[in-house]
Amino acid sequence: MKNTYFLLFIGLLALGSCGGKTKASLVKVSTNGQVSITIEGKRATSIESWKVDLKVKAYNFKEGKLAFEIYAADLNDETITVSWKDEHHAEIHFKQQDNTFRKFELIASPEQLQLAEL
């Protein structure tokens, strides 16, 4: 009987790891075309957290990157929003599985580049 429960558990685990996305990529560009935000996510199975690289290339600065993990059903235009306040300032929101948000702020001008989690 224990073997039956164990096999059932393994089967459910295997089914849960099938069918979900394991890679995602989005690119958002400022209105003036000088700032590019690239979001790349990877996970081994659909039940694991996403390992996200949030990259920013702006003006003549070297590309900056923040790496973090997030629990989200998917990484796409519905779960990630980039709101450009103007050509130098953006807010980036990641919707998590529990409907809370992780928020990041980007300030990018020819003189400075800052990216941080709020």
N, C-alpha and C positions, 0 to 999 in steps of 0.2 A: 504494500500500500504506500509506503514511503517513497518507493521508486516511482510510482505513478504520479504523486504530487511533485516530485522533483522534475520529472520529464515534462509535466504540464507547465511548471514554472519556467523551465528552460525554453519551451516552445513559445510561451507568451513573451518572454524576453526577446527571443529571436524575431518574433512578429513585430514587436514594438520598435526594433531597430531598423526595420525595413521600411522603405517607402518615403522617408523624410529626407529633406535636403541635408547634405553634409558640407556644401560649399556655397558661398554667396559673395557677390561683389557688386558694389554700387559706386558711382562717381558723380559728384555734384560740383558744379563750377559756378563761380561768382558771376554777376552780371557783366563785369568788365573783363572777364576771362583771365584775370591775373592770379586767381586763387582756385586751387583744385583740391577737393576733399575726396579721398578714396577710402572706402570701407570694405575690408576683406574679412570674411569669417570662415572658419573651418571647424569641423567637429568629426570625431570618428564615427559616431552613430547618432541617430536622430533623438536619442534620449539624453545625450550629454549636453553640457554647456558649450556655447560658442566661444572659440578663442578668436578675438577680434583684433585686427590691426587697423587703427584709425590714423591715416596718413594725410599730411597736408603739405602741398607744394605751393609756395606763394612767392611771387616776385623773384628776386635773386637769392633768396634764402635756400639753404640746404633743406631737403625734405625732412620734416619732423614726423614723429610717430609716437602714438600712445598704444600700448598693448594691454588688453584686459579680457576677462571672461564675463559672459552674460548668459543668463538663462532666458531664452526667448524661443517662441515657437518657430520663428523664421526671421531672416534678415532680408527685408525688402522695403519697397516704398511705403508700405502700410505700417510697418513697425519701426521705421527710421525716418525721422523728418529733419530736414535741414532748412531752417528759417533764416534767410538773409535779411538782416535789419538794414544794412546798406552794403556797399561793395567791400567794406573792411571788417564787417562784424556779422557773425553767424551763431545761431544756437542749434545744437545737434541733440536730438532726443531719441533714445532707444527705448521702445516699449518692451517690458519684460513679461514673462508668462503670468505673473501675478497682477498684471495691469498697472504696475508702478513704472516710473520712468527713471532712467539714468540720463543725466543732463551734462552736456559739455558746452563750453563757450570758446569761440575762436575769434581772435583779433588778429587781423593780417593787413598790414599796410607796407609801403616801401621801407618804412623805418623800423617796424617791429613785427614779430610773429609770436603769438601766445596761444596755447591750446591747453585747457585744463578742465577737469571735471568739477562741476558745481556741487 
